[in-house]
Amino acid sequence: MQGLDAGWVTATPGLGRPAQLTALGNGVVPQQAARAVRLLEPPFPGCPRCSGA
């Protein structure tokens, strides 16, 4: 559902259903995190110091 491999949370030994939901609820969707990192990589668009302008 969040782009994680099957069993990423549910196959964790000793992690009950409430803890699984908490872990997923506090997580970041991997695709969103990857996009954020790409947006933050230099050079920053529109930044005069980064673009050499």
Backbone as CSV, one residue per row, in Angstrom:
resi,resn,N_x,N_y,N_z,CA_x,CA_y,CA_z,C_x,C_y,C_z
1,MET,0.828,-1.189,0.000,0.000,0.000,0.000,0.876,1.258,0.000
2,GLN,1.969,1.252,0.685,2.838,2.426,0.728,4.055,2.257,-0.171
3,GLY,4.036,1.269,-1.033,5.173,1.055,-1.908,6.251,0.190,-1.285
4,LEU,5.943,-0.423,-0.157,6.902,-1.298,0.520,6.744,-2.723,0.002
5,ASP,7.795,-3.504,0.096,7.729,-4.906,-0.289,6.750,-5.645,0.614
6,ALA,6.110,-6.675,0.080,5.189,-7.486,0.871,5.914,-8.038,2.090
7,GLY,5.283,-7.934,3.256,5.857,-8.458,4.485,6.839,-7.528,5.172
8,TRP,7.065,-6.345,4.631,8.036,-5.408,5.202,7.767,-5.163,6.684
9,VAL,6.505,-5.002,7.034,6.131,-4.782,8.433,5.449,-6.018,9.001
10,THR,4.588,-6.640,8.222,3.779,-7.745,8.740,4.586,-9.003,9.022
11,ALA,5.743,-9.158,8.408,6.557,-10.355,8.640,7.615,-10.134,9.720
12,THR,7.510,-9.046,10.465,8.466,-8.756,11.532,8.081,-9.570,12.775
13,PRO,8.960,-10.474,13.220,8.630,-11.307,14.377,8.381,-10.470,15.632
14,GLY,7.331,-10.830,16.358,7.028,-10.185,17.629,6.325,-8.842,17.515
15,LEU,6.007,-8.419,16.306,5.338,-7.130,16.109,3.851,-7.382,15.900
16,GLY,3.048,-7.027,16.902,1.604,-7.239,16.822,0.939,-6.239,15.889
17,ARG,-0.328,-6.480,15.635,-1.087,-5.631,14.699,-1.063,-4.152,15.095
18,PRO,-1.314,-3.796,16.362,-1.260,-2.368,16.713,0.117,-1.750,16.446
19,ALA,1.177,-2.478,16.744,2.525,-1.963,16.501,2.805,-1.851,15.006
20,GLN,2.263,-2.778,14.214,2.430,-2.701,12.758,1.772,-1.439,12.217
21,LEU,0.559,-1.171,12.677,-0.147,0.029,12.211,0.565,1.299,12.650
22,THR,1.121,1.293,13.858,1.886,2.442,14.338,3.120,2.657,13.472
23,ALA,3.826,1.572,13.169,5.032,1.676,12.340,4.697,2.227,10.962
24,LEU,3.613,1.754,10.375,3.222,2.254,9.053,2.725,3.693,9.122
25,GLY,2.011,4.011,10.189,1.478,5.367,10.342,2.560,6.402,10.543
26,ASN,3.682,6.007,11.128,4.777,6.935,11.368,5.791,6.927,10.234
27,GLY,5.555,6.113,9.242,6.524,5.973,8.161,6.341,7.000,7.061
28,VAL,7.333,7.064,6.223,7.296,7.917,5.045,7.199,7.009,3.838
29,VAL,6.314,7.340,2.924,6.207,6.547,1.703,7.531,6.674,0.954
30,PRO,8.184,5.544,0.655,9.518,5.595,0.049,9.597,6.466,-1.210
31,GLN,8.556,6.449,-2.024,8.580,7.266,-3.235,8.601,8.757,-2.893
32,GLN,7.893,9.144,-1.846,7.895,10.553,-1.433,9.267,10.951,-0.900
33,ALA,9.869,10.082,-0.120,11.182,10.378,0.432,12.220,10.502,-0.681
34,ALA,12.167,9.616,-1.656,13.122,9.671,-2.767,12.950,10.967,-3.553
35,ARG,11.732,11.378,-3.781,11.472,12.628,-4.510,11.995,13.828,-3.724
36,ALA,11.779,13.832,-2.414,12.260,14.939,-1.579,13.778,15.044,-1.641
37,VAL,14.457,13.915,-1.585,15.922,13.931,-1.643,16.390,14.456,-2.996
38,ARG,15.725,14.035,-4.070,16.105,14.530,-5.404,15.886,16.040,-5.519
39,LEU,14.814,16.537,-4.925,14.543,17.979,-4.974,15.568,18.779,-4.181
40,LEU,16.142,18.167,-3.150,17.096,18.874,-2.305,18.538,18.764,-2.782
41,GLU,18.780,17.961,-3.803,20.138,17.824,-4.319,20.557,19.114,-5.026
42,PRO,21.777,19.559,-4.809,22.243,20.744,-5.529,22.423,20.416,-7.005
43,PRO,22.380,21.338,-7.900,22.054,22.741,-7.627,20.555,22.921,-7.428
44,PHE,20.219,23.802,-6.515,18.823,24.072,-6.228,18.260,24.986,-7.320
45,PRO,17.166,24.596,-7.948,16.584,25.438,-8.996,16.206,26.815,-8.450
46,GLY,16.602,27.838,-9.125,16.230,29.198,-8.738,17.099,29.798,-7.647
47,CYS,18.093,29.099,-7.180,18.964,29.615,-6.136,20.132,30.343,-6.802
48,PRO,20.255,31.657,-6.612,21.321,32.396,-7.284,22.718,31.933,-6.880
49,ARG,22.900,31.529,-5.639,24.218,31.069,-5.211,24.559,29.714,-5.826
50,CYS,23.557,28.858,-6.044,23.808,27.498,-6.564,23.941,27.474,-8.077
51,SER,23.259,28.380,-8.757,23.270,28.355,-10.226,24.441,29.142,-10.803
52,GLY,25.199,29.811,-9.961,26.365,30.569,-10.425,26.004,31.915,-11.032
53,ALA,24.765,32.326,-10.857,24.334,33.616,-11.433,24.750,34.774,-10.568
